[in-house]
Amino acid sequence: MNQDILNLWLAKLRSGRIEQTTGHLHLKDGSMCCLGILCSIAEAAGVVTKSIVPAQEAYRYDALSEFLPDSVMAWAGLEDTDPRPENDAAFSEMNDREESFLMIADAIEREYRT
């Protein structure tokens, strides 16, 4: 994984400023899942486009509202749209089990810090 992007992702996860949600990348109330945070970083970098999901109170990135778009995956240097640490649950599963962003950040760091 790109280490500069990893550092940004970990900082946002650990900031305590983002409310965690489940089932969607990003809700209109500003809450996000751990993968939604990475998508928001990619959006700020001009990598992905965010749009509203008409029937829900959610956003999507390049037409996806639950997993990473291929554009974000490639930009970040990930190998999967739903990254999974070796011998563990996918980060989306950890998020949806409501493990804290701090716990998820620790798992992400263990997996991708070089």
Residue pairs with C-beta under 8 A, 6 or more apart in sequence:
1 76
1 77
1 78
1 112
2 75
2 76
2 77
3 113
3 114
5 38
5 41
5 75
5 76
5 77
6 76
6 108
6 109
6 112
6 113
8 41
9 37
9 38
9 41
9 76
9 105
9 108
10 105
10 108
10 109
12 18
12 37
12 40
12 41
13 34
13 37
13 101
13 102
13 104
13 105
13 108
14 101
14 102
14 105
18 30
18 31
18 32
18 37
18 101
19 29
19 30
19 31
19 32
20 31
20 32
20 33
20 34
20 95
20 98
20 100
20 101
21 27
21 31
21 32
21 33
21 36
22 33
22 95
22 96
22 98
23 33
23 66
23 96
24 33
24 36
24 56
24 58
24 59
24 65
24 66
25 32
25 33
25 35
25 36
25 39
25 58
25 59
25 60
25 61
25 64
25 65
25 66
25 67
26 32
26 33
26 36
26 39
26 40
26 50
26 58
26 59
26 61
26 65
27 57
27 58
27 59
28 52
28 57
28 58
28 59
29 57
32 40
33 92
33 95
33 96
34 91
34 92
34 94
34 95
34 101
34 104
34 105
34 108
35 67
35 68
35 82
35 91
35 92
35 95
36 61
37 101
38 68
38 72
38 76
39 48
39 50
39 61
39 68
39 69
39 72
40 50
42 48
42 61
42 71
42 72
42 75
42 76
43 49
43 50
43 61
45 75
47 71
47 72
47 75
48 61
48 62
48 69
48 71
48 72
48 75
49 61
49 62
50 59
50 60
50 61
51 59
51 60
51 63
52 58
52 59
52 60
53 59
53 60
53 65
56 65
58 65
59 65
61 68
61 69
61 72
62 69
62 70
62 71
62 72
63 69
64 81
66 92
67 81
67 82
67 92
68 76
68 78
68 81
68 82
68 83
69 81
70 81
73 79
73 80
73 81
82 90
82 91
82 92
83 90
83 91
83 108
83 111
84 90
84 91
85 91
85 107
85 108
85 110
85 111
86 111
88 94
88 107
89 97
91 104
91 107
91 108
94 103
94 104
94 107
95 104
